[in-house]
Amino acid sequence: MLVTKNINKKLTRFQLNNISFHVEKGDYLVVLGPSGAGKTVLLEILAGVQKQQSGSILLNGTDVSESAPEMRNIGLLYQHYMLFPHMTVRKNISFSLQVKRKKKEIIAQQVSHYAGLLQIDHLLDRYPDNLSGGEKQRVALARALAMNPQLLLLDEPFASVDSNLKRRLIEVLKNLHKQFNLTVIHVTHDINEALYLANKIAIIQDGAIVQFGPKDSVFKNPANTFVADFLGYKNIFKGVIVDREYFSTNDIRIHLDAVYEDRESVILIPPESIILSPRNTATSARNSFEGNVADIIHKNGFYEIIIEIGIRLSVYITHDSFNSLMIENGMRIHVLFKATAVKIY
């Protein structure tokens, strides 16, 4: 559906480097990255608002690299809505259709359809200054959808709304995507948006895509420590590989699952892969340590337990496990995890 090949763009203090990825019809790709990573510039290049200095963009097999924005049939929704203040909601939604000189009855039909779908049909004769943030967001989305875009681009679409409204709008967008089999590229720094909406993920850092793939694959197997840290992984430690089979940090030696050359390295131990036990139980786990409970953090549906063993380990456990272990701050407890659970970079 969309294929980008080696897109490059150099700006004063920033550049996109060899951006290549593809999406299929009906994909929901979320591009994750910190502020200043190049997410918005990438969307503007895809839409034709900015021009790449090299590389190509194929849309349904057609090279649109040099095409004007209005010839690409791509909808772009900015985080600040970009509504025309002197136009009513009706005219804002119909704007792109009028530019394309669509028939009046088609324009009226599209406006009515998407206004009803997004529950803003009662606002059609109002002006943007008289709308709430959520209403403006829905108007902007209706305007983007009314042109029946081949591809919908969303630039931080929920950045300017409160958390309650954000949840409702995410649900609206998820339903629209499913109902119309929309192809969407959505940029954000919010991991929860990606978890709820995406089927594919791209991670962008300093203008380059450092990981791309199915959502589950990216979240389960971060390509490097930047990705792991950005995705919120805990238990990332710097140290050295010693005796080819151990990772050493702060006088703690951790068994690895294979033989490596001795070198400086970084490991990741997923918190959900660690087992807590009141005693040193004989198991297949090659890593066993005793430590103190340093902190207890109640999360949504589980507990995060911080264990001090010479390094601070985060461990995720269920409410049932928390209650059965009778965990308290300061208590002694054993932590166990398999060598295969340790990801090494």
C-alpha positions in Angstrom: 0.0 0.0 0.0 2.7 2.5 1.1 6.4 1.9 0.6 9.1 4.4 1.5 12.7 3.8 0.3 15.7 5.7 1.8 13.9 8.9 2.6 16.4 11.6 3.5 15.8 15.2 4.6 18.3 17.6 6.2 17.2 20.6 8.2 19.2 23.2 10.1 19.7 21.1 13.3 18.2 17.8 12.3 17.9 15.2 9.5 15.9 12.2 8.6 18.3 9.3 7.6 17.4 6.6 5.1 13.8 6.1 6.3 12.5 2.9 4.8 9.3 1.0 5.8 6.1 -0.3 4.4 2.4 -0.6 5.4 -0.3 -2.7 3.9 -4.0 -1.8 3.4 -5.7 -1.7 6.8 -2.5 -1.4 8.8 -2.4 0.8 11.9 1.3 1.9 12.2 2.3 3.9 15.3 5.6 5.7 15.0 7.0 6.1 18.5 9.8 8.4 19.5 10.8 11.3 21.8 10.2 14.9 20.9 12.6 16.1 18.2 13.1 12.6 16.7 11.6 13.5 13.3 8.1 12.1 13.6 6.2 15.2 12.3 8.7 15.9 9.5 8.2 12.3 8.3 4.4 12.8 8.2 4.8 16.0 6.3 7.1 14.4 3.7 4.6 11.6 3.2 1.8 14.1 2.8 3.8 16.2 0.4 3.9 19.3 2.7 7.7 19.0 2.8 9.9 17.5 0.1 12.5 14.8 0.7 16.0 15.5 -0.6 16.3 11.9 -1.7 14.4 8.6 -1.6 11.0 7.6 -3.0 7.4 7.2 -1.8 5.2 4.6 -3.5 1.4 4.7 -2.8 -0.5 1.7 -4.2 2.3 1.1 -6.6 2.4 4.7 -7.9 5.5 6.8 -7.3 4.2 10.0 -5.6 7.6 11.3 -4.5 7.2 14.4 -6.7 3.4 14.7 -6.5 1.7 17.8 -5.0 -0.2 17.2 -1.7 -3.6 17.4 -3.3 -2.7 14.7 -5.8 -1.7 12.1 -3.2 -5.2 11.8 -1.5 -3.5 11.6 1.9 -5.3 13.0 5.0 -3.1 14.8 7.6 -4.4 15.6 11.0 -2.2 17.9 13.1 -2.3 17.9 16.9 -3.5 21.5 16.9 -6.4 20.8 14.5 -5.6 23.6 12.1 -9.3 24.5 11.7 -10.2 27.6 9.7 -11.6 30.1 12.3 -13.6 32.0 9.8 -15.5 28.9 8.6 -18.3 27.0 10.2 -17.8 23.4 11.1 -19.8 22.4 8.0 -17.4 24.4 5.8 -14.3 23.1 7.5 -15.4 19.5 6.9 -16.3 20.2 3.3 -13.2 22.3 2.5 -11.0 19.6 0.8 -14.1 18.4 -1.2 -14.8 21.9 -2.4 -11.1 22.3 -3.5 -11.5 19.1 -5.5 -14.7 20.6 -7.1 -16.9 17.7 -5.9 -20.6 17.9 -6.7 -22.7 19.7 -4.1 -24.8 16.6 -3.3 -21.7 14.5 -2.7 -20.2 17.2 -0.4 -23.4 17.4 1.6 -23.6 13.6 1.8 -20.0 13.3 3.0 -20.4 16.1 5.6 -23.6 14.6 6.9 -22.2 11.1 7.1 -19.0 11.9 9.0 -20.6 14.6 11.2 -23.1 12.0 12.3 -20.5 9.3 12.7 -18.4 11.5 15.0 -21.5 12.9 16.8 -20.9 16.5 15.8 -23.9 17.0 13.5 -25.4 19.4 16.0 -22.3 21.6 15.7 -22.3 22.1 11.9 -23.3 25.8 12.0 -20.9 26.7 14.8 -17.4 28.3 14.5 -14.3 26.7 15.9 -13.9 29.4 18.6 -17.2 28.1 20.1 -16.0 24.5 20.3 -14.3 22.5 23.1 -11.0 20.8 22.5 -12.7 17.4 22.0 -15.2 18.9 19.5 -12.4 20.5 17.5 -10.6 17.2 17.4 -13.6 15.5 16.0 -14.2 18.2 13.4 -10.6 17.9 12.3 -10.9 14.1 12.0 -14.2 14.4 10.1 -12.5 16.9 7.7 -9.6 14.4 7.1 -12.0 11.4 6.6 -14.5 13.3 4.3 -12.0 13.2 1.5 -11.9 9.4 1.6 -8.1 9.4 1.9 -6.0 6.4 0.8 -3.9 7.0 3.9 -4.6 8.9 7.1 -1.7 10.5 8.9 -2.2 11.6 12.6 0.3 13.9 14.3 0.1 13.5 18.1 -3.7 13.5 17.8 -4.5 13.4 21.5 -1.8 15.7 22.8 -4.1 18.6 23.5 -7.0 16.9 25.3 -7.4 15.7 28.9 -7.0 12.0 29.9 -10.8 11.2 30.1 -11.5 12.7 26.7 -8.4 11.1 25.3 -9.7 7.6 26.3 -13.0 8.3 24.5 -11.3 9.6 21.4 -9.0 6.6 21.2 -12.1 4.4 21.3 -13.7 6.4 18.5 -10.5 6.1 16.4 -10.2 2.4 17.0 -13.8 1.8 16.0 -13.4 4.0 12.8 -10.3 2.0 11.8 -12.1 -1.3 12.2 -15.3 -0.2 10.5 -13.7 1.4 7.4 -10.5 -0.7 7.3 -8.5 2.6 7.3 -4.8 2.6 6.7 -3.3 4.9 9.4 0.1 6.2 10.4 0.0 7.7 13.8 3.0 9.4 15.5 3.2 9.8 19.2 5.5 9.5 22.2 2.7 7.7 24.2 3.3 4.0 24.5 -0.3 3.3 25.6 -1.7 4.7 22.3 0.5 2.2 20.5 -0.5 -0.7 22.7 -4.2 0.0 22.1 -4.3 1.0 18.5 -1.4 -0.4 16.5 -0.7 -3.6 14.7 2.7 -2.4 13.6 5.3 -0.2 15.4 8.2 1.9 14.2 10.6 3.3 16.8 12.4 6.5 15.6 15.6 7.9 17.2 17.5 11.0 16.0 15.9 10.8 12.5 16.4 7.1 12.0 14.1 4.1 12.4 15.8 1.8 14.8 13.1 -0.9 14.9 10.1 -1.7 12.8 7.7 -4.7 12.9 4.6 -6.2 14.4 3.6 -4.7 17.7 4.0 -7.9 19.8 7.5 -8.5 18.3 8.7 -5.0 19.0 7.4 -5.0 22.5 8.7 -8.4 23.3 12.1 -8.1 21.6 13.4 -4.5 21.8 16.3 -4.2 19.3 18.6 -2.2 21.6 18.7 -0.4 24.9 17.2 2.8 23.6 14.1 0.9 22.4 13.9 -1.0 25.7 14.2 2.1 27.8 11.8 4.1 25.6 9.2 1.3 25.9 9.4 1.5 29.7 11.5 -1.7 30.3 13.0 -2.0 33.8 16.1 -3.9 34.9 18.5 -2.5 32.3 22.1 -2.8 33.6 25.5 -1.9 32.3 28.4 -4.2 33.2 30.9 -6.7 31.7 30.8 -10.3 30.5 33.3 -12.4 32.5 34.4 -16.0 32.2 32.3 -16.0 29.0 29.2 -17.2 30.8 28.5 -14.5 33.3 27.5 -10.9 33.4 29.0 -8.9 36.2 27.7 -5.6 37.6 28.2 -4.1 41.1 29.7 -7.4 42.3 26.7 -9.4 41.2 27.3 -12.3 38.8 24.4 -13.3 36.6 24.4 -16.6 34.6 23.9 -16.2 30.8 22.3 -18.7 28.5 25.3 -19.0 26.1 29.0 -18.4 25.8 30.1 -14.9 24.8 33.4 -13.1 24.4 34.4 -11.1 27.5 33.4 -7.5 26.9 31.5 -4.5 28.2 27.8 -5.1 27.7 24.2 -4.2 28.7 21.5 -6.7 29.9 17.8 -6.6 30.3 15.8 -8.8 32.7 12.1 -8.5 32.1 10.3 -7.9 35.4 7.6 -10.5 34.6 10.3 -13.2 34.2 11.5 -13.0 37.8 10.1 -15.3 40.5 9.9 -14.3 44.2 10.1 -17.0 46.9 10.3 -16.9 50.7 13.1 -19.5 50.6 15.9 -20.6 48.3 13.8 -23.2 46.3 15.5 -25.7 44.0 14.3 -24.9 40.5 15.7 -24.9 36.9 16.4 -21.1 37.3 20.2 -20.7 37.3 20.1 -17.2 38.9 19.1 -17.1 42.5 19.7 -14.2 44.9 18.5 -13.1 48.3 17.6 -9.5 48.9 15.5 -7.0 50.7 12.1 -5.5 49.6 13.0 -1.9 49.1 9.7 -0.6 47.7 6.1 -1.8 46.9 4.3 0.0 44.0 0.6 -0.7 43.4 0.0 -0.7 39.6 -3.2 -1.1 37.7 -3.9 -4.8 38.2 -0.5 -5.9 39.6 2.3 -4.9 42.0 5.8 -3.8 41.2 8.2 -4.9 43.9 11.7 -3.4 44.1 14.2 -5.9 45.5 17.7 -4.7 46.5 20.3 -7.5 45.9 23.3 -5.2 45.2 21.4 -4.0 42.2 17.7 -2.9 42.3 15.5 -5.3 40.5 11.9 -4.6 39.5 9.6 -7.6 39.8 6.0 -7.7 38.6 3.6 -10.0 40.5 -0.2 -10.5 40.7 -2.3 -9.5 43.6 -2.7 -13.2 44.6 1.0 -13.7 44.7 1.5 -10.5 46.7 -1.0 -11.7 49.3 0.3 -15.3 49.5 3.9 -14.1 49.9 2.7 -11.5 52.5 5.3 -9.0 51.1 6.3 -6.1 53.3 8.9 -3.4 53.0 12.2 -4.5 54.4 11.5 -8.2 54.5 14.1 -10.7 53.2 13.1 -12.6 50.0 14.7 -14.7 47.3 14.6 -13.8 43.6 15.0 -16.4 40.8 15.2 -16.1 37.1 16.4 -18.3 34.2 19.5 -17.6 32.2 17.3 -17.6 29.1 15.3 -14.6 30.5 18.4 -12.4 30.3 18.6 -10.4 27.1 22.1 -9.2 26.2 23.1 -6.3 24.1 
